[in-house]
């Protein structure tokens, strides 16, 4: 049986919930949770998408925050509560963000991820994200970050509608 997952845009009233999710989604020594005021700033800021995902039967699930400027976007955070991991929630949140950002004109998303975060690395690579750089000692605990880029295009084909037409021999 598939897990039921709902994703919605966050509102200012969700800032406390977002702070709780963020605080419980990361457990490394360099992770500093963002507080309610920070979350409220993100929700209110132009060009920022804030998504909350909930797994059926759970009070809180996960969140994603991304910032969009011109034709580029930056994934600021993607966190899933321990009780909701391995449900597909991270994938659903990222899929929704990719769709929303693409619809708003973004053509590329950048993100940083700690080299040891295998779950995130696997997720981003499964979307086609490719490493484009490194930030040595980026995190407070000295861990390196890999910078990834994910090109946004129509899922059907980069060629658009013509790819759906049958091939016609032009001879």
C-alpha positions, 0 to 999 in steps of 0.5 A: 500500500502506498503512503499518502503524502500531502504537500502545501504552500506554507503560510505565516501561521506555519512558521512555528511548525516549520521551526519544529520540523527544521530542528528535528530534521537535522542531527549533525553537530554543525546543524543550527535550526532556524527559528520561527522568526527566520521561517516567517521571513522566508514565507513572507519574502518574494521569490521564496517557496516554502513547502510543507509535506505531511505523511498520513497519520503524522503531525509534521513531516517535512519542509522545503525552502527554495529561493528563485531569482531571474532564471535560477533557484537555490534550494535552501533547505530540505528536511524530513522528520525522522518518523517520516523518512523512507516514505518518499516525502523528500522526493515528493517535496523536491518534485513539487519544488521543481515543478513550481520553480520551472513554472515560475521561469527558473531553468536551474537549481543550485544546492549544497549538500554535505559529502556524508549525507548519502540520502540527500546525495542519492535523492539529488542524483536521482533527479539528474543533479550533477556536481559543479563545485565544492566548498571545503570546510563549508560546515561548522564541523569542517565537513565539505559541501558539494555544490550541485546543479539541476537543470529544469526542463520539460519532463517529456523532452528538451525538444518540446512537442515535436518529440511527441510526433511520429518520425517522418522520413524527409526523403 
